[in-house]
Amino acid sequence: MRKIARATLAVALLGSLVPASGVAAAGSPVVEVTPEVRHDTSPPLRGMQPASPTAHQLTEHPIRLTRSFAGPDLPDGALQSSPAGPAAPTTPGLGFAGVGNGDYGFAPDAAPPDTNGAVGATQYVQWVNESFAVFDKSTGAKVLGPLKGNSLWAGFGGDCQANNDGDPIVQYDKAAGRWVMTQFSVSTTPYLECVAVSQTSDATGAWNRYAFSYGTTQFNDYPKLSVWPDAYYVTYNIFTNAQSYAGPKACALDRAAMIAGTAATQQCVQLGSSVGPLLPSDLDGSTAPAASEPNYLLTMGTNTSLNLYKFKVNWATPASTTLTGPTAITVPSYTLPCNGGGTCITQPSTSQRLDSLGDRLMYRLAFRKTADGVEHMVVNHSVKVSGNNRNQVVGVRWYELRSPDNGATWSRYQSGTYSPDSTNRWMGSVAMDKNGSIAVGYSASSGSVFPSVRYAVRAPADALGTLTSETIAKAGGGSQLANLSRWGDYSAMTVDPVNDCTFWFTTEYQKANGTFNWSTWITSFKVNGCQ
C-alpha cells in the first residue's frame, strides 16, 4: 500500500477500449487494451553496488475499503481450537535473516515491509519495501544486495527509474526458468506498474524491463502478480485519485512477449466498488492447466462464501477476451477480525495494536494440478475467533478448493481456522507440495508473545480441516511501538521448483522494541513423505 505523499491529477486513462464478451459484475465491463509505456533490456544486476542506508523514515497508511457485504458477526464454522494429532513430521531446512534492520547493512525507511520472496532453480530472491536481495538457496549466503528496488530500472528512464515506491512482488516463472519482479510508481503520475523479467534463471543477470500505465486518476494500489501459461496476471485495488475505492482491476500482461523482450501490451478489466480485492491464481508444480482454462480470480464474498471469477485473455483477438463471474463457493461461516479488518492484534508491554488487514484474501492463491487430473487452489485470510473490539483473538482461516473437470466447477474440499490457543495468528500465506501436503506460514503475537514467525502443516492423511506441527521459525524479541500499527502487508509461502517438496516462507518480525526497526526471516522445510 502507498505512503502518505501522493500526487494526483485529473486526466483520462490511457489506452483503447474494446468491449468484453464476458460479464464480470453489474454493468457492462470493457477490456482496456494498453500498450507498454516503454521497454528495454538492462545490464547485469551483479554489477550494482549495495544500497546505502537512508536517514528518512516513511510510513504507510491503509486505504480502507467499503465492505458493506461483510455480513453479521457469526461464530466460526471451521475452528480448530486445539492442536491436532498425531503431528505431521517435518524436516527443517535453512533459516536465515532476510532484508531487515541491521542485516546486510540495511536500515528500514518504510513500514510495513510488504515482505515477499520466491525460490528458483538455485537462488532465493526476497523483496521488501524498498529493497531486494538475492541469496544462494543451498547455503543462505547473500549473493547480491540489498539493492534499492528501482535500481532494477537504472538507465530505463522515466518514473520507474526515478521512483522507488514499493508494494513489490517477486515471482519465479517455473516453466520458463525466469524471475519476474514488479513494483509500482505512484509518487508521480501517470501511475505505473514497473515489471521486469530476467533473461535467465540467474537473478543477478540481465532483465527485460517494462512500464505499464494506469493513467493519472487510477491509483493502482496493492498489486498482486501471478504466473499463468498465457499471461502474467496482476490484480490491483484501484482508488480514484488515491482516495476513494473504485473496485479491483484485473490485468493480463503479455508473458510471451516479455520473456522474449519484445513490445508487450496488457489487457485489463475494471470491476465495481462492491467487489472486494481479488487474487489471481498462481501456478505451482510441473503440470500446466488445460490450454483452454482461464486464470482464476478469487475474493471474499459474504462471510459464508468466496466469489470466483474466470479471466481468459485472447491476445490475437482482444474482443474475445472474457472475464466472467462471480460464482459463489460456500464456505464455513466466519467474521472479519478487528471490527471489519482493522487494528486489534495485541503485543507485550504496549497498548499499541497491530493491523490485521483482515478485509482481504492474503497472497498467494496457489494453484496446482495433480497427477490424477484434479486441480487444487489453496488460499487464506484472517478471521475473528473470540472477543470484541480491541480485545480479540485472531486466527488464520485457510481453504483448499478443488475442481475435477479442468476448472469448469470449483467447490470447497476442506477448510479450517487455526487458533489452538489465545495467541493471534494472522498475515498468512499458504501453499501445497506435489504430495498434497499443505503449509501455512503466518505472524503470531499476543500480550505475552512478541511478533514472531511461525508455520503449521498438514499431511494428506491428516483429518480434514486440521493443521499440526506448529513451528516457531523465528521468535520475536520486541514489540512495534509509537503509533505504528501497520504490519505485513503480506508474506509469501512458495515451493521449490526443483524438488517440488521444500516450502520456503518469509515474513517480518521484531528483534527489539521500537519503530521502523522491523526485521525479516526466511525459512525452509519439508513435510515428510514428499520425495
Helices and strands as residue ranges (DSSP letters): E 16-19, E 30-35, E 38-41, G 45-47, E 79-80, E 90-97, E 116-119, E 123-128, E 131-136, E 142-148, G 149-153, H 158-162, E 169-173, E 178-185, E 192-198, E 207-213, E 218-228, E 231-240, E 244-253, H 255-260, E 265-270, E 279-283, E 295-300, E 305-312, G 318-320, E 322-330, H 337-341, E 343-345, E 354-355, E 362-369, E 375-388, E 391-403, E 411-418, E 424-432, E 438-445, E 452-458, E 468-474, E 492-495, E 503-510, E 518-527
